[in-house]
Amino acid sequence: MNEFTTSMPEDFDARPNNAHISSDAYAMSAPVCIWRMLGLVGSFAGVVTLAVIFGVLGFLCAIFIPVIALAGLGVILNLPSNFFIFTSHDAEFLPFIISVLIALSILRGCLRYLEQLCNHYIAFKLLAVLRDKVFGVMRTLAPAKLSSSQAGNLISLITSDIELLEVFYAHTISPVLIASITSIIMVICAGILHPWCAFVALVSYVIVGLVVPVWIYSYMGNIGLQVREKAGDLTNCVLENLRGLAVVLQFSAIEARLERMITQSKQLLEHQKVVSDKAGLSFAVAGVLIMLLSLVQLCVCAVLVQQGSMLPLDGVIASVLLFSSFGPVVALANLGTSLQGTLASGKRVLSLLAEKPALRDVEQGVKLRPTSASVQQVQFSYPNTNECVLRDVSLEIPAGKIVGIAGKSGSGKSSLCRLLMRFWDVSQGRILLSDVPIDTIETRSLRAGQALVEQDTYIFHMSIKENVLIARENASFEDVQEACKRASLHDFIMSLPQGYDTQVSELGASLSGGQRQRLGLARAFLHDSSFLLLDEPTSNLDSLNEAVILSSLRSLAGKRTVVLISHRASTMNSADVHYTLDCGRVS
């Protein structure tokens, strides 16, 4: 594994700074988003079916508890009913009715549990699959497309956005099917009593279960997606403040940074308040409609009873049957609100999954460990920008030599370095590694044969030894020590109480800039690659440590090829071949 970090090269400003992974999230329609999320269910169809069966049976138990209680009342009052033609008006029939009510109550609880168990099994399994897919896609997008994405938005997407999809998989798919099936059954039951009762029930279910959620979703607009974006912005702001805490304290910028974070927080709260206000109104509308529609059913039944078209007890049963059967469709009405945030998260996640990498890994290419390079008339521009970073660049990097590349900041040195790693493909011209076109070399083989050290080395929150072993996990402890000696880091490590087992704080805050840089060099030495790319490897080092490292590099003469980028004349003196870049050209 090569030394790779997500820090920005010195000529990063040439890249487009308006690239976002979720830039097309607003363009994706809700039906398309839902269809794509449903496509992920696939192998869980059997579990979904079980959840629907348990859900329908559970709601039927809940709906018929008050209806069967009315049957018992009919027995007591000796009232006839066409709905319960099987009942007896004998008082001895009451214990049976009571037993049925008790059984339905217990069964309702068990079925509800089994339904939720199935739903959440599907949800959490799918969330695990989604996380795996997201990390897999992010790996293919790195570094070209992820370098211009804000870390806070990515963290928000990986954590809270994916977590919110639980609402869709656990509380949307099966509830929609359960509500549809239950409503059909209830319309049939109402039809047994009278066709007009069935008609009112059908209209009621359509209004509450379809019209209301569609209206609520439209009424909410794209506020859900805006909330997710604001949450990502706030996360990014917090991360910036934590990572730059030393700078903030040094320049007494606490108030300004705090005000910025408060502003971001207020913007998020304002959007969340809009969501809450609209959700409250939608819940109220749904509640009022349920009461009004139940009242309509009661009035229809009263007219039918008065006309002699329906028995009095059946009229009461029809009214209670409708009122108690709104549970499944109320869940759909509430989806209009919760689905806003869920679909917003779904759009962001699906947009990332659909993102095309700037370049694809070569899986069936030439396997080699590069020892030389030839850059031939290369021209390069970052995507979505017309500014050329490199113009007609040609140079040779002989095998086993140290090749120095100097130039002003922004001259294209770091970009050339990353083209040699094939983080991007050239716009024109070509790059050969060991006389083989770089885009035909197997990517895994290419990475195994190269190591990159940048000015800012990323340090993980674990021991120093584990940080170095990232370069070669199966390396022996003696190899780790030798690599650290070459990087002039061994003596410092041995001065620590726990030596190589010393834990490094998050982001390497417990190490100085020079120590972090030397740790990156130790990784490169341990990686045992044939092609080293060193981007300002001694920028944070004093003259003594620089001399030790340059001596280590000179000892590699003939064994490894080294591309050395530096502003320091003392560092460039170690190079066998010198090139200078000026405004993207070799001068």
PAZA-50319 format. One record per residue (C-alpha): residue number from 1; residue in one letter; chain; z, y, x. Coordinates in steps of 0.1 Angstrom, whole numbers, padded with zeros to 4 digits. Layout:
<recs>
REC/n/res/chain/up/north/east
REC/NUM/A/A/Z/Y/X
...
</recs>
This chain:
<recs>
REC/n/res/chain/up/north/east
REC/1/M/A/0000/0000/0000
REC/2/N/A/-0010/0033/0015
REC/3/E/A/0012/0064/0018
REC/4/F/A/0003/0083/-0013
REC/5/T/A/0021/0112/-0030
REC/6/T/A/0012/0134/-0059
REC/7/S/A/0017/0166/-0040
REC/8/M/A/-0011/0191/-0040
REC/9/P/A/-0035/0196/-0011
REC/10/E/A/-0037/0231/0005
REC/11/D/A/-0070/0239/-0012
REC/12/F/A/-0057/0228/-0046
REC/13/D/A/-0065/0262/-0062
REC/14/A/A/-0101/0253/-0062
REC/15/R/A/-0095/0227/-0089
REC/16/P/A/-0095/0235/-0126
REC/17/N/A/-0060/0243/-0137
REC/18/N/A/-0067/0239/-0174
REC/19/A/A/-0071/0202/-0175
REC/20/H/A/-0047/0183/-0197
REC/21/I/A/-0046/0146/-0205
REC/22/S/A/-0042/0153/-0242
REC/23/S/A/-0068/0181/-0245
REC/24/D/A/-0087/0162/-0272
REC/25/A/A/-0057/0153/-0293
REC/26/Y/A/-0064/0181/-0318
REC/27/A/A/-0099/0169/-0323
REC/28/M/A/-0089/0134/-0334
REC/29/S/A/-0088/0131/-0371
REC/30/A/A/-0058/0114/-0388
REC/31/P/A/-0079/0084/-0402
REC/32/V/A/-0093/0077/-0368
REC/33/C/A/-0059/0079/-0352
REC/34/I/A/-0044/0055/-0378
REC/35/W/A/-0073/0031/-0375
REC/36/R/A/-0069/0030/-0337
REC/37/M/A/-0032/0024/-0339
REC/38/L/A/-0037/-0003/-0365
REC/39/G/A/-0061/-0020/-0340
REC/40/L/A/-0031/-0025/-0317
REC/41/V/A/-0013/-0047/-0343
REC/42/G/A/-0038/-0076/-0338
REC/43/S/A/-0017/-0107/-0328
REC/44/F/A/0013/-0095/-0349
REC/45/A/A/-0006/-0099/-0382
REC/46/G/A/0015/-0130/-0391
REC/47/V/A/0048/-0111/-0386
REC/48/V/A/0034/-0082/-0407
REC/49/T/A/0026/-0106/-0435
REC/50/L/A/0062/-0119/-0434
REC/51/A/A/0076/-0084/-0435
REC/52/V/A/0054/-0075/-0465
REC/53/I/A/0065/-0107/-0484
REC/54/F/A/0102/-0100/-0477
REC/55/G/A/0098/-0064/-0486
REC/56/V/A/0081/-0070/-0519
REC/57/L/A/0106/-0097/-0529
REC/58/G/A/0135/-0074/-0519
REC/59/F/A/0122/-0045/-0539
REC/60/L/A/0116/-0067/-0569
REC/61/C/A/0152/-0079/-0567
REC/62/A/A/0164/-0043/-0566
REC/63/I/A/0141/-0032/-0595
REC/64/F/A/0151/-0060/-0618
REC/65/I/A/0188/-0058/-0613
REC/66/P/A/0192/-0029/-0639
REC/67/V/A/0165/-0045/-0661
REC/68/I/A/0182/-0079/-0663
REC/69/A/A/0215/-0060/-0670
REC/70/L/A/0197/-0045/-0700
REC/71/A/A/0189/-0081/-0710
REC/72/G/A/0226/-0088/-0710
REC/73/L/A/0232/-0058/-0731
REC/74/G/A/0206/-0071/-0755
REC/75/V/A/0225/-0104/-0757
REC/76/I/A/0257/-0086/-0764
REC/77/L/A/0242/-0062/-0791
REC/78/N/A/0219/-0089/-0804
REC/79/L/A/0188/-0067/-0798
REC/80/P/A/0154/-0084/-0798
REC/81/S/A/0130/-0080/-0769
REC/82/N/A/0094/-0091/-0762
REC/83/F/A/0099/-0087/-0724
REC/84/F/A/0128/-0112/-0722
REC/85/I/A/0115/-0138/-0747
REC/86/F/A/0133/-0165/-0728
REC/87/T/A/0167/-0151/-0734
REC/88/S/A/0192/-0165/-0758
REC/89/H/A/0215/-0144/-0780
REC/90/D/A/0242/-0169/-0776
REC/91/A/A/0273/-0154/-0758
REC/92/E/A/0273/-0184/-0735
REC/93/F/A/0241/-0170/-0719
REC/94/L/A/0260/-0140/-0704
REC/95/P/A/0275/-0160/-0675
REC/96/F/A/0240/-0170/-0665
REC/97/I/A/0228/-0134/-0665
REC/98/I/A/0258/-0123/-0645
REC/99/S/A/0251/-0151/-0620
REC/100/V/A/0215/-0139/-0617
REC/101/L/A/0226/-0103/-0611
REC/102/I/A/0250/-0114/-0583
REC/103/A/A/0222/-0136/-0567
REC/104/L/A/0197/-0108/-0569
REC/105/S/A/0222/-0084/-0552
REC/106/I/A/0229/-0108/-0523
REC/107/L/A/0192/-0117/-0520
REC/108/R/A/0182/-0081/-0519
REC/109/G/A/0204/-0075/-0489
REC/110/C/A/0191/-0106/-0471
REC/111/L/A/0155/-0098/-0478
REC/112/R/A/0159/-0062/-0467
REC/113/Y/A/0174/-0074/-0434
REC/114/L/A/0146/-0099/-0428
REC/115/E/A/0120/-0072/-0436
REC/116/Q/A/0135/-0047/-0411
REC/117/L/A/0139/-0075/-0385
REC/118/C/A/0102/-0083/-0387
REC/119/N/A/0091/-0046/-0387
REC/120/H/A/0112/-0037/-0357
REC/121/Y/A/0102/-0068/-0339
REC/122/I/A/0066/-0057/-0342
REC/123/A/A/0074/-0021/-0334
REC/124/F/A/0094/-0027/-0302
REC/125/K/A/0070/-0054/-0289
REC/126/L/A/0041/-0030/-0295
REC/127/L/A/0059/-0002/-0278
REC/128/A/A/0064/-0024/-0247
REC/129/V/A/0026/-0032/-0248
REC/130/L/A/0018/0005/-0252
REC/131/R/A/0040/0015/-0222
REC/132/D/A/0023/-0011/-0201
REC/133/K/A/-0012/0002/-0212
REC/134/V/A/-0002/0038/-0206
REC/135/F/A/0011/0031/-0170
REC/136/G/A/-0021/0010/-0164
REC/137/V/A/-0043/0039/-0175
REC/138/M/A/-0023/0064/-0155
REC/139/R/A/-0029/0043/-0124
REC/140/T/A/-0066/0044/-0130
REC/141/L/A/-0065/0082/-0136
REC/142/A/A/-0045/0089/-0104
REC/143/P/A/-0048/0110/-0085
REC/144/A/A/-0079/0129/-0096
REC/145/K/A/-0069/0136/-0132
REC/146/L/A/-0031/0134/-0131
REC/147/S/A/-0029/0159/-0103
REC/148/S/A/-0037/0187/-0127
REC/149/S/A/-0014/0175/-0155
REC/150/Q/A/0021/0189/-0160
REC/151/A/A/0048/0163/-0151
REC/152/G/A/0069/0174/-0181
REC/153/N/A/0041/0167/-0206
REC/154/L/A/0035/0133/-0191
REC/155/I/A/0072/0124/-0192
REC/156/S/A/0074/0136/-0228
REC/157/L/A/0043/0114/-0236
REC/158/I/A/0057/0083/-0219
REC/159/T/A/0091/0086/-0234
REC/160/S/A/0095/0104/-0267
REC/161/D/A/0058/0102/-0278
REC/162/I/A/0056/0064/-0275
REC/163/E/A/0091/0061/-0289
REC/164/L/A/0080/0080/-0320
REC/165/L/A/0053/0055/-0327
REC/166/E/A/0081/0032/-0338
REC/167/V/A/0080/0051/-0371
REC/168/F/A/0044/0040/-0376
REC/169/Y/A/0048/0004/-0367
REC/170/A/A/0082/-0002/-0383
REC/171/H/A/0082/0022/-0412
REC/172/T/A/0045/0028/-0422
REC/173/I/A/0023/-0003/-0421
REC/174/S/A/0044/-0027/-0441
REC/175/P/A/0058/-0001/-0465
REC/176/V/A/0023/0009/-0475
REC/177/L/A/0014/-0027/-0483
REC/178/I/A/0048/-0033/-0499
REC/179/A/A/0044/-0002/-0521
REC/180/S/A/0008/-0012/-0531
REC/181/I/A/0017/-0048/-0541
REC/182/T/A/0050/-0038/-0558
REC/183/S/A/0032/-0011/-0578
REC/184/I/A/0006/-0036/-0590
REC/185/I/A/0033/-0060/-0601
REC/186/M/A/0052/-0032/-0619
REC/187/V/A/0020/-0020/-0637
REC/188/I/A/0015/-0056/-0649
REC/189/C/A/0051/-0058/-0661
REC/190/A/A/0048/-0025/-0679
REC/191/G/A/0016/-0037/-0695
REC/192/I/A/0035/-0067/-0710
REC/193/L/A/0055/-0041/-0729
REC/194/H/A/0027/-0018/-0739
REC/195/P/A/-0007/-0006/-0724
REC/196/W/A/0005/0030/-0725
REC/197/C/A/0035/0022/-0705
REC/198/A/A/0013/0005/-0679
REC/199/F/A/-0010/0036/-0678
REC/200/V/A/0020/0060/-0673
REC/201/A/A/0033/0037/-0645
REC/202/L/A/0000/0036/-0628
REC/203/V/A/-0005/0074/-0629
REC/204/S/A/0031/0078/-0616
REC/205/Y/A/0026/0055/-0586
REC/206/V/A/-0006/0072/-0577
REC/207/I/A/0009/0107/-0579
REC/208/V/A/0041/0099/-0559
REC/209/G/A/0027/0073/-0536
REC/210/L/A/-0007/0088/-0528
REC/211/V/A/-0012/0124/-0540
REC/212/V/A/0022/0136/-0528
REC/213/P/A/0020/0122/-0492
REC/214/V/A/-0016/0134/-0488
REC/215/W/A/-0006/0169/-0500
REC/216/I/A/0025/0170/-0478
REC/217/Y/A/0004/0159/-0448
REC/218/S/A/-0021/0187/-0454
REC/219/Y/A/0006/0212/-0461
REC/220/M/A/0022/0204/-0427
REC/221/G/A/-0010/0212/-0409
REC/222/N/A/-0009/0205/-0371
REC/223/I/A/0027/0216/-0367
REC/224/G/A/0036/0180/-0356
REC/225/L/A/0013/0181/-0327
REC/226/Q/A/0025/0216/-0318
REC/227/V/A/0061/0204/-0317
REC/228/R/A/0051/0175/-0293
REC/229/E/A/0033/0200/-0271
REC/230/K/A/0063/0224/-0271
REC/231/A/A/0087/0195/-0263
REC/232/G/A/0065/0186/-0233
REC/233/D/A/0065/0223/-0221
REC/234/L/A/0103/0224/-0224
REC/235/T/A/0106/0192/-0204
REC/236/N/A/0083/0206/-0178
REC/237/C/A/0103/0238/-0176
REC/238/V/A/0136/0219/-0171
REC/239/L/A/0120/0197/-0144
REC/240/E/A/0108/0228/-0126
REC/241/N/A/0143/0244/-0127
REC/242/L/A/0159/0213/-0114
REC/243/R/A/0134/0207/-0086
REC/244/G/A/0134/0244/-0076
REC/245/L/A/0172/0250/-0079
REC/246/A/A/0176/0258/-0042
REC/247/V/A/0148/0285/-0044
REC/248/V/A/0163/0299/-0076
REC/249/L/A/0197/0303/-0061
REC/250/Q/A/0183/0317/-0028
REC/251/F/A/0164/0345/-0046
REC/252/S/A/0190/0350/-0074
REC/253/A/A/0164/0342/-0100
REC/254/I/A/0189/0323/-0122
REC/255/E/A/0186/0348/-0150
REC/256/A/A/0148/0348/-0151
REC/257/R/A/0146/0310/-0150
REC/258/L/A/0173/0307/-0176
REC/259/E/A/0155/0332/-0198
REC/260/R/A/0123/0312/-0194
REC/261/M/A/0140/0280/-0204
REC/262/I/A/0157/0296/-0234
REC/263/T/A/0124/0311/-0245
REC/264/Q/A/0108/0276/-0243
REC/265/S/A/0137/0262/-0262
REC/266/K/A/0135/0288/-0289
REC/267/Q/A/0098/0282/-0294
REC/268/L/A/0104/0245/-0298
REC/269/L/A/0133/0253/-0323
REC/270/E/A/0110/0276/-0343
REC/271/H/A/0084/0249/-0347
REC/272/Q/A/0111/0223/-0356
REC/273/K/A/0125/0247/-0382
REC/274/V/A/0090/0250/-0398
REC/275/V/A/0089/0212/-0399
REC/276/S/A/0123/0210/-0415
REC/277/D/A/0115/0237/-0441
REC/278/K/A/0083/0221/-0451
REC/279/A/A/0099/0186/-0451
REC/280/G/A/0127/0199/-0474
REC/281/L/A/0102/0214/-0498
REC/282/S/A/0082/0182/-0499
REC/283/F/A/0113/0161/-0506
REC/284/A/A/0122/0184/-0534
REC/285/V/A/0088/0182/-0549
REC/286/A/A/0088/0144/-0547
REC/287/G/A/0122/0142/-0563
REC/288/V/A/0112/0166/-0592
REC/289/L/A/0080/0146/-0598
REC/290/I/A/0099/0113/-0600
REC/291/M/A/0123/0128/-0626
REC/292/L/A/0095/0143/-0646
REC/293/L/A/0074/0112/-0646
REC/294/S/A/0103/0091/-0656
REC/295/L/A/0109/0116/-0685
REC/296/V/A/0073/0112/-0695
REC/297/Q/A/0077/0075/-0697
REC/298/L/A/0108/0079/-0718
REC/299/C/A/0090/0102/-0742
REC/300/V/A/0060/0078/-0744
REC/301/C/A/0083/0049/-0752
REC/302/A/A/0102/0070/-0778
REC/303/V/A/0070/0078/-0796
REC/304/L/A/0059/0041/-0794
REC/305/V/A/0093/0030/-0808
REC/306/Q/A/0091/0056/-0836
REC/307/Q/A/0056/0043/-0845
REC/308/G/A/0068/0007/-0845
REC/309/S/A/0046/-0003/-0816
REC/310/M/A/0075/-0012/-0794
REC/311/L/A/0110/-0026/-0799
REC/312/P/A/0138/-0002/-0790
REC/313/L/A/0152/-0024/-0762
REC/314/D/A/0117/-0027/-0747
REC/315/G/A/0114/0010/-0748
REC/316/V/A/0146/0014/-0728
REC/317/I/A/0135/-0014/-0704
REC/318/A/A/0101/0003/-0698
REC/319/S/A/0118/0035/-0689
REC/320/V/A/0144/0019/-0666
REC/321/L/A/0117/-0003/-0651
REC/322/L/A/0097/0028/-0640
REC/323/F/A/0127/0048/-0628
REC/324/S/A/0140/0020/-0607
REC/325/S/A/0106/0011/-0592
REC/326/F/A/0100/0043/-0574
REC/327/G/A/0117/0031/-0542
REC/328/P/A/0086/0017/-0525
REC/329/V/A/0064/0047/-0534
REC/330/V/A/0091/0072/-0524
REC/331/A/A/0090/0057/-0489
REC/332/L/A/0052/0066/-0489
REC/333/A/A/0059/0101/-0502
REC/334/N/A/0083/0107/-0473
REC/335/L/A/0057/0094/-0449
REC/336/G/A/0038/0127/-0454
REC/337/T/A/0065/0144/-0434
REC/338/S/A/0074/0118/-0408
REC/339/L/A/0038/0108/-0402
REC/340/Q/A/0030/0143/-0390
REC/341/G/A/0051/0138/-0358
REC/342/T/A/0041/0102/-0355
REC/343/L/A/0004/0109/-0357
REC/344/A/A/0008/0138/-0333
REC/345/S/A/0024/0114/-0308
REC/346/G/A/-0002/0088/-0316
REC/347/K/A/-0030/0113/-0309
REC/348/R/A/-0015/0122/-0275
REC/349/V/A/-0010/0086/-0265
REC/350/L/A/-0044/0074/-0277
REC/351/S/A/-0060/0104/-0260
REC/352/L/A/-0045/0093/-0227
REC/353/L/A/-0055/0057/-0233
REC/354/A/A/-0091/0068/-0240
REC/355/E/A/-0092/0091/-0210
REC/356/K/A/-0120/0081/-0186
REC/357/P/A/-0111/0080/-0149
REC/358/A/A/-0129/0104/-0126
REC/359/L/A/-0140/0074/-0106
REC/360/R/A/-0135/0036/-0111
REC/361/D/A/-0120/0011/-0087
REC/362/V/A/-0145/-0011/-0070
REC/363/E/A/-0134/-0047/-0077
REC/364/Q/A/-0163/-0067/-0065
REC/365/G/A/-0172/-0047/-0033
REC/366/V/A/-0173/-0051/0004
REC/367/K/A/-0139/-0061/0019
REC/368/L/A/-0132/-0044/0052
REC/369/R/A/-0106/-0025/0071
REC/370/P/A/-0123/0008/0081
REC/371/T/A/-0123/0017/0117
REC/372/S/A/-0148/0046/0118
REC/373/A/A/-0163/0072/0094
REC/374/S/A/-0195/0091/0090
REC/375/V/A/-0197/0122/0068
REC/376/Q/A/-0233/0130/0061
REC/377/Q/A/-0243/0163/0044
REC/378/V/A/-0215/0161/0020
REC/379/Q/A/-0211/0187/-0008
REC/380/F/A/-0182/0186/-0032
REC/381/S/A/-0169/0205/-0062
REC/382/Y/A/-0139/0197/-0083
REC/383/P/A/-0148/0187/-0119
REC/384/N/A/-0153/0215/-0144
REC/385/T/A/-0157/0241/-0117
REC/386/N/A/-0188/0255/-0101
REC/387/E/A/-0171/0265/-0068
REC/388/C/A/-0181/0244/-0039
REC/389/V/A/-0152/0233/-0018
REC/390/L/A/-0174/0216/0009
REC/391/R/A/-0209/0226/0017
REC/392/D/A/-0233/0204/0037
REC/393/V/A/-0205/0189/0058
REC/394/S/A/-0215/0164/0085
REC/395/L/A/-0192/0149/0111
REC/396/E/A/-0185/0117/0129
REC/397/I/A/-0151/0099/0133
REC/398/P/A/-0155/0073/0161
REC/399/A/A/-0134/0041/0160
REC/400/G/A/-0101/0042/0179
REC/401/K/A/-0103/0080/0184
REC/402/I/A/-0081/0109/0173
REC/403/V/A/-0103/0134/0154
REC/404/G/A/-0088/0168/0149
REC/405/I/A/-0099/0190/0120
REC/406/A/A/-0087/0226/0121
REC/407/G/A/-0094/0256/0098
REC/408/K/A/-0079/0282/0076
REC/409/S/A/-0060/0274/0044
REC/410/G/A/-0085/0267/0016
REC/411/S/A/-0113/0258/0040
REC/412/G/A/-0116/0223/0025
REC/413/K/A/-0097/0202/0051
REC/414/S/A/-0074/0185/0026
REC/415/S/A/-0103/0179/0002
REC/416/L/A/-0123/0162/0030
REC/417/C/A/-0092/0140/0037
REC/418/R/A/-0091/0129/0001
REC/419/L/A/-0128/0122/0000
REC/420/L/A/-0123/0099/0029
REC/421/M/A/-0096/0081/0008
REC/422/R/A/-0121/0081/-0022
REC/423/F/A/-0097/0099/-0045
REC/424/W/A/-0129/0117/-0056
REC/425/D/A/-0166/0109/-0051
REC/426/V/A/-0188/0134/-0033
REC/427/S/A/-0211/0156/-0054
REC/428/Q/A/-0240/0152/-0028
REC/429/G/A/-0244/0134/0005
REC/430/R/A/-0225/0103/0014
REC/431/I/A/-0196/0090/0033
REC/432/L/A/-0197/0058/0054
REC/433/L/A/-0167/0038/0065
REC/434/S/A/-0176/0014/0093
REC/435/D/A/-0212/0020/0084
REC/436/V/A/-0206/0009/0048
REC/437/P/A/-0210/0034/0018
REC/438/I/A/-0174/0042/0007
REC/439/D/A/-0182/0037/-0030
REC/440/T/A/-0192/0000/-0023
REC/441/I/A/-0160/-0009/-0006
REC/442/E/A/-0135/-0029/-0026
REC/443/T/A/-0108/-0004/-0036
REC/444/R/A/-0078/-0027/-0028
REC/445/S/A/-0093/-0034/0006
REC/446/L/A/-0099/0003/0012
REC/447/R/A/-0063/0012/0003
REC/448/A/A/-0050/-0016/0025
REC/449/G/A/-0069/-0002/0055
REC/450/Q/A/-0059/0034/0051
REC/451/A/A/-0027/0055/0052
REC/452/L/A/-0022/0091/0042
REC/453/V/A/0006/0114/0053
REC/454/E/A/0009/0148/0037
REC/455/Q/A/0030/0178/0043
REC/456/D/A/0053/0170/0014
REC/457/T/A/0064/0134/0015
REC/458/Y/A/0077/0120/-0018
REC/459/I/A/0111/0103/-0013
REC/460/F/A/0125/0078/-0038
REC/461/H/A/0161/0076/-0049
REC/462/M/A/0171/0045/-0029
REC/463/S/A/0180/0036/0007
REC/464/I/A/0161/0049/0038
REC/465/K/A/0151/0013/0046
REC/466/E/A/0137/0008/0011
REC/467/N/A/0119/0041/0013
REC/468/V/A/0101/0030/0045
REC/469/L/A/0095/-0006/0032
REC/470/I/A/0073/0009/0004
REC/471/A/A/0045/0009/0030
REC/472/R/A/0048/-0029/0036
REC/473/E/A/0074/-0047/0015
REC/474/N/A/0074/-0079/0035
REC/475/A/A/0080/-0062/0069
REC/476/S/A/0110/-0073/0090
REC/477/F/A/0139/-0050/0097
REC/478/E/A/0128/-0049/0133
REC/479/D/A/0094/-0036/0122
REC/480/V/A/0111/-0009/0101
REC/481/Q/A/0131/0002/0131
REC/482/E/A/0101/0003/0154
REC/483/A/A/0082/0025/0129
REC/484/C/A/0111/0049/0126
REC/485/K/A/0113/0051/0164
REC/486/R/A/0077/0060/0166
REC/487/A/A/0083/0087/0140
REC/488/S/A/0113/0101/0160
REC/489/L/A/0136/0092/0131
REC/490/H/A/0156/0062/0144
REC/491/D/A/0183/0082/0162
REC/492/F/A/0190/0104/0131
REC/493/I/A/0193/0073/0109
REC/494/M/A/0217/0056/0133
REC/495/S/A/0239/0087/0132
REC/496/L/A/0245/0082/0095
REC/497/P/A/0276/0062/0084
REC/498/Q/A/0255/0035/0067
REC/499/G/A/0225/0037/0089
REC/500/Y/A/0193/0024/0073
REC/501/D/A/0213/0015/0041
REC/502/T/A/0221/0052/0035
REC/503/Q/A/0211/0062/0000
REC/504/V/A/0188/0091/-0003
REC/505/S/A/0194/0116/-0031
REC/506/E/A/0168/0122/-0058
REC/507/L/A/0135/0138/-0045
REC/508/G/A/0150/0135/-0010
REC/509/A/A/0172/0165/-0014
REC/510/S/A/0197/0151/0011
REC/511/L/A/0171/0152/0038
REC/512/S/A/0155/0182/0056
REC/513/G/A/0118/0189/0053
REC/514/G/A/0113/0176/0088
REC/515/Q/A/0132/0144/0081
REC/516/R/A/0112/0138/0050
REC/517/Q/A/0080/0143/0069
REC/518/R/A/0090/0119/0096
REC/519/L/A/0100/0093/0070
REC/520/G/A/0064/0096/0057
REC/521/L/A/0051/0091/0092
REC/522/A/A/0073/0060/0096
REC/523/R/A/0057/0046/0064
REC/524/A/A/0023/0052/0079
REC/525/F/A/0032/0035/0112
REC/526/L/A/0047/0005/0093
REC/527/H/A/0017/0002/0070
REC/528/D/A/-0003/-0011/0100
REC/529/S/A/-0035/0003/0087
REC/530/S/A/-0066/0008/0108
REC/531/F/A/-0074/0043/0096
REC/532/L/A/-0047/0071/0095
REC/533/L/A/-0052/0104/0078
REC/534/L/A/-0025/0129/0087
REC/535/D/A/-0025/0162/0068
REC/536/E/A/-0003/0187/0087
REC/537/P/A/0020/0158/0099
REC/538/T/A/0041/0180/0122
REC/539/S/A/0042/0213/0102
REC/540/N/A/0080/0209/0095
REC/541/L/A/0089/0195/0130
REC/542/D/A/0104/0212/0161
REC/543/S/A/0086/0209/0194
REC/544/L/A/0107/0180/0206
REC/545/N/A/0101/0158/0176
REC/546/E/A/0064/0169/0176
REC/547/A/A/0060/0157/0211
REC/548/V/A/0076/0123/0204
REC/549/I/A/0052/0118/0174
REC/550/L/A/0022/0130/0193
REC/551/S/A/0031/0105/0221
REC/552/S/A/0033/0078/0194
REC/553/L/A/-0002/0088/0182
REC/554/R/A/-0016/0087/0217
REC/555/S/A/-0002/0052/0221
REC/556/L/A/-0024/0041/0192
REC/557/A/A/-0056/0051/0212
REC/558/G/A/-0081/0023/0208
REC/559/K/A/-0060/0005/0182
REC/560/R/A/-0063/0029/0152
REC/561/T/A/-0085/0057/0141
REC/562/V/A/-0067/0089/0133
REC/563/V/A/-0079/0120/0114
REC/564/L/A/-0055/0148/0123
REC/565/I/A/-0054/0180/0102
REC/566/S/A/-0033/0207/0117
REC/567/H/A/-0030/0245/0123
REC/568/R/A/-0009/0239/0154
REC/569/A/A/-0028/0242/0187
REC/570/S/A/-0002/0219/0204
REC/571/T/A/-0010/0192/0178
REC/572/M/A/-0048/0196/0180
REC/573/N/A/-0046/0192/0218
REC/574/S/A/-0039/0156/0212
REC/575/A/A/-0073/0151/0196
REC/576/D/A/-0102/0134/0213
REC/577/V/A/-0128/0151/0191
REC/578/H/A/-0124/0185/0174
REC/579/Y/A/-0140/0200/0143
REC/580/T/A/-0134/0233/0126
REC/581/L/A/-0139/0239/0089
REC/582/D/A/-0146/0275/0077
REC/583/C/A/-0153/0282/0040
REC/584/G/A/-0162/0246/0034
REC/585/R/A/-0186/0243/0063
REC/586/V/A/-0183/0228/0098
REC/587/S/A/-0185/0256/0123
</recs>
